[in-house]
Amino acid sequence: MKKYIIVVFIFIVIIGISVIFALNWHFSNPFPPMINEKIELKENIFEKGKKITAFESNSLKEASGLVMSRVNHNFFWTHNDSGGKPEIYLFDKNGLHWATYKVPVSARDWEEIKIGFGPEKNKNYIYIADTGDNAGKYDVKKIYRFLEPNLYALSRGYRGYIPKVDSLRFRYPNNIKRDSEAFIADPITKDIYIITKREKPKVMVFKWKYPQSTKNIETVELVAQLPCFKIVGGDISLDGKEIILKDYDNVYFWKRKANEELAQT
């Protein structure tokens, strides 16, 4: 009988120690484990970049985002970096400037532009991330969302106005002021992922769960860390299965499995 009591006692002690270590790890490591502790660099995944054209416009001083239009075939939308006007510019594949649209919001430090889902089904929405913060001064960041304009049958030099804009506001956990130049709008879950720029040696990936509020300031959730530095752009394929991020010198590519969360990829 004593033998069984001793065995049971030892088993309980082992379980107790395991729980203590688990709790200690949880509280001493508030961040999720790094995804891909080391990223293998390969030179044969993509073809070498080729110059297609050059955008010619006095309005475009420092382009800080680029996305191919989904309703205007062979056209691109872009915008200026910090200090620019709250405007988006439409260029054709030959680099000719066709249209300028004023967006009735502030332009503190626009960093990224995307086209994706929105409140209305089967409609294309432009997303602009006002998330740059080089000096770490702002606790609330914004992503603007509005319907993509259709310029069918319009002539060059057109100037337009975006009538309705949704302002999606967020902050990072603990009100830490972070700088970000990249975000991804997941077409599968409709969640938004913000990737920070300056954390070294691992940048952080924050999840903004769908539906994003247009009224309240929401706190995004830290879901992953990546062994990269100075991430300045990112995107996801239309089917949500291929993801890329880039820094100044490299492009990082992930293939997403079926039923896999983006952070797991």
Buried (B, 14 or more C-beta within 10 A) or exposed (E): EEEEEEEEEEEEEEEEEEEEEEEEEEEEEEEBEEBBEEBEEEEEEEEEEEEEEEBEBEEBEEBBBBBEBBBBEEBBBBBBBBEBBBBBBBBBEEEBBBBBBEBEBEBBBBBBBBBBBBEEEEEBBBBBBBBBBEEEEBBEBBBBBBBBBEBEEBEEEEEBEBEEBBEBBBBBBEEEBBBBBBBBBBBBBBBBBBBBBBBEEBBBBBBBEEEBEEEEEBEBBBBBBBBBBBBBBBBBEEEBBBBBBBBEEEEBBBEBEEEBBBBEB
